[in-house]
Amino acid sequence: MASPPPAPVAVARPAYRAQTRKPARHQISPVTFTLLATAPAVLALAALRPR
């Protein structure tokens, strides 16, 4: 003979809080830094090369 299933028990949930956003890290990527550093030099070389 099977016993009846246990009665459901309420489970306390934590109060809802919107997830806080992490502050943006203002750090330039190495690829972008390299392009920004070398592009003017490459353009200057192309513009000033002897013709």
Summary of the structure (lengths in Angstrom):
residues: 51
radius of gyration: 31.7
end to end distance: 101.3
largest distance: 101.3
contacts: 39
relative contact order: 0.07
helix: 37%
strand: 0%
